[in-house]
Amino acid sequence: MSVETQATNGFTDITPGSWAWPYVERLESLGLLEPFPGPEFAGEQSVTRYELAQSLYKMLEYMENNSGRVTARVELQNYVLHFSEQVADLQYRLSLLEAKSELQQLEIDQLRSQIAQSEQTRLSEIIVSDASLRELPRYDQRISELESAVSRLQQEVEAKSDQINKLYIVIALLGATSILK
């Protein structure tokens, strides 16, 4: 490969292996540097005050013309940060809901176990005491209430999971948008 095929678009004396390559290449691609007076960058040559003034002018002009893009990028980064914080908050809340759901499921299991034990104990007393039969509907009602509560919590967990997935999509889209810019 010749030096010319490795050089930046306008400079023949800077190759991709040079430490200055990315800086010169970026400034040239933005139109802030140009070959002067020939096709070489001449990195060892001193810069005159005129050349410095020309470069500073081009940079100021570039900043004025592109300030909207910079502002939009900063806003986009702020949105990504904001959504990341919201996702983290939703993940935390979801973990709390899951923990609460697990605790309620344990309580349901304990109540079912208690009911099973109670039923066995009470079955032997059915003949003797009618009062023990009145306890069963109360346990059944409590189980129904807890099952309803668990069902509601599961629906909330699913809804929060959907919200988190949507936020991941938004973050991914915002991330992809910032990469494209």
C-alpha positions as CSV (number, residue, x, y, z in Angstrom):
1,M,0.0,0.0,0.0
2,S,1.4,3.4,-0.9
3,V,1.5,6.4,1.5
4,E,-1.0,8.2,-0.7
5,T,-3.7,5.4,-0.2
6,Q,-3.1,5.4,3.5
7,A,-3.2,9.2,4.0
8,T,-6.2,11.3,4.9
9,N,-8.3,12.8,2.1
10,G,-6.2,15.9,1.7
11,F,-2.8,15.2,3.3
12,T,-0.3,12.8,1.8
13,D,2.2,12.9,4.6
14,I,0.1,11.6,7.5
15,T,-0.7,7.8,7.7
16,P,-3.1,5.9,9.9
17,G,-0.2,4.7,12.0
18,S,0.7,8.2,13.0
19,W,-0.2,9.4,16.5
20,A,-1.7,12.6,15.0
21,W,-3.8,10.7,12.4
22,P,-7.1,10.7,14.2
23,Y,-6.9,14.4,15.2
24,V,-5.8,15.7,11.8
25,E,-8.3,13.4,10.0
26,R,-11.2,14.6,12.2
27,L,-10.4,18.3,11.8
28,E,-10.0,17.8,8.1
29,S,-13.4,16.0,7.8
30,L,-15.1,18.9,9.6
31,G,-13.5,21.4,7.2
32,L,-11.3,22.9,9.9
33,L,-8.0,22.0,8.3
34,E,-7.0,22.0,4.7
35,P,-3.8,21.3,2.8
36,F,-1.8,24.5,2.6
37,P,-0.1,25.3,0.3
38,G,0.2,21.8,-1.2
39,P,-1.1,18.3,-0.5
40,E,1.0,17.8,2.7
41,F,0.1,18.6,6.3
42,A,3.7,19.6,7.1
43,G,3.3,18.9,10.8
44,E,6.8,19.9,11.7
45,Q,6.3,23.4,10.1
46,S,5.6,26.4,12.4
47,V,2.1,28.0,12.3
48,T,1.9,31.7,11.5
49,R,-0.5,34.0,13.3
50,Y,-2.4,34.3,10.1
51,E,-2.8,30.5,9.8
52,L,-3.8,30.4,13.5
53,A,-6.4,33.1,13.0
54,Q,-7.8,31.3,10.0
55,S,-8.1,28.0,12.0
56,L,-9.7,29.7,14.9
57,Y,-12.1,31.5,12.6
58,K,-13.1,28.2,11.0
59,M,-13.6,26.6,14.4
60,L,-15.8,29.5,15.6
61,E,-17.8,29.4,12.4
62,Y,-18.2,25.6,12.8
63,M,-19.4,25.9,16.4
64,E,-21.9,28.7,15.5
65,N,-23.3,26.6,12.6
66,N,-23.5,23.4,14.6
67,S,-24.5,24.6,18.1
68,G,-28.0,23.1,17.5
69,R,-26.6,19.7,16.9
70,V,-24.4,19.9,20.0
71,T,-27.4,21.0,22.1
72,A,-29.6,18.3,20.7
73,R,-26.9,15.7,21.5
74,V,-26.6,17.0,25.0
75,E,-30.4,16.9,25.4
76,L,-30.5,13.3,24.0
77,Q,-27.8,12.3,26.5
78,N,-29.9,13.9,29.3
79,Y,-32.9,12.0,28.1
80,V,-31.0,8.7,28.1
81,L,-29.7,9.4,31.6
82,H,-33.2,10.3,32.7
83,F,-34.7,7.1,31.2
84,S,-31.9,5.0,32.7
85,E,-32.7,6.4,36.1
86,Q,-36.4,5.6,35.5
87,V,-35.6,2.1,34.4
88,A,-33.4,1.6,37.5
89,D,-36.3,2.9,39.7
90,L,-38.8,0.6,38.0
91,Q,-36.5,-2.3,38.4
92,Y,-36.2,-1.6,42.1
93,R,-40.0,-1.3,42.4
94,L,-40.4,-4.5,40.4
95,S,-38.1,-6.3,42.7
96,L,-40.0,-5.0,45.7
97,L,-43.3,-6.2,44.1
98,E,-41.8,-9.6,43.3
99,A,-40.6,-9.9,46.9
100,K,-44.0,-8.9,48.2
101,S,-45.6,-11.4,45.9
102,E,-43.3,-14.1,47.1
103,L,-44.1,-13.3,50.7
104,Q,-47.8,-13.3,50.0
105,Q,-47.4,-16.7,48.2
106,L,-45.6,-18.0,51.3
107,E,-48.4,-16.7,53.5
108,I,-50.9,-18.4,51.2
109,D,-48.9,-21.7,51.3
110,Q,-48.8,-21.4,55.1
111,L,-52.5,-20.7,55.3
112,R,-53.2,-23.7,53.0
113,S,-51.0,-25.9,55.2
114,Q,-52.8,-24.6,58.3
115,I,-56.1,-25.2,56.6
116,A,-55.1,-28.8,55.7
117,Q,-53.9,-29.4,59.3
118,S,-57.0,-27.7,60.6
119,E,-59.3,-29.8,58.4
120,Q,-57.7,-33.0,59.5
121,T,-57.9,-32.0,63.2
122,R,-61.4,-30.7,62.7
123,L,-62.7,-33.7,60.8
124,S,-62.3,-35.8,63.9
125,E,-64.2,-33.2,65.9
126,I,-67.0,-32.7,63.3
127,I,-69.3,-35.1,65.1
128,V,-68.5,-33.6,68.5
129,S,-68.4,-29.9,67.6
130,D,-70.3,-27.9,65.0
131,A,-68.4,-24.8,66.0
132,S,-65.2,-26.0,64.2
133,L,-67.2,-26.1,60.9
134,R,-67.7,-22.3,61.1
135,E,-63.9,-21.8,61.0
136,L,-63.5,-23.3,57.5
137,P,-65.4,-20.5,55.6
138,R,-63.3,-17.9,57.3
139,Y,-60.1,-19.6,56.1
140,D,-61.6,-20.1,52.6
141,Q,-62.5,-16.4,52.5
142,R,-58.9,-15.5,53.6
143,I,-57.5,-17.7,50.9
144,S,-59.7,-16.1,48.3
145,E,-58.7,-12.7,49.5
146,L,-55.0,-13.6,49.4
147,E,-55.3,-15.3,46.0
148,S,-57.0,-12.1,44.7
149,A,-54.2,-10.0,46.2
150,V,-51.6,-12.3,44.6
151,S,-53.4,-12.1,41.3
152,R,-53.4,-8.3,41.4
153,L,-49.8,-8.2,42.3
154,Q,-48.9,-10.6,39.4
155,Q,-50.8,-8.3,37.1
156,E,-48.9,-5.3,38.5
157,V,-45.6,-7.2,38.0
158,E,-46.5,-8.0,34.4
159,A,-47.5,-4.4,33.8
160,K,-44.2,-3.1,35.3
161,S,-42.3,-5.7,33.2
162,D,-44.0,-4.4,30.1
163,Q,-43.1,-0.8,31.0
164,I,-39.5,-1.8,31.7
165,N,-39.3,-3.6,28.3
166,K,-40.7,-0.5,26.6
167,L,-38.2,1.7,28.3
168,Y,-35.4,-0.6,27.3
169,I,-36.6,-0.2,23.7
170,V,-36.7,3.6,24.0
171,I,-33.2,3.6,25.5
172,A,-32.0,1.4,22.7
173,L,-33.6,3.6,20.2
174,L,-32.2,6.7,21.8
175,G,-28.7,5.1,22.0
176,A,-28.9,4.1,18.3
177,T,-30.0,7.6,17.4
178,S,-27.1,9.1,19.3
179,I,-24.7,6.7,17.6
180,L,-26.1,7.8,14.1
181,K,-25.5,11.4,14.9
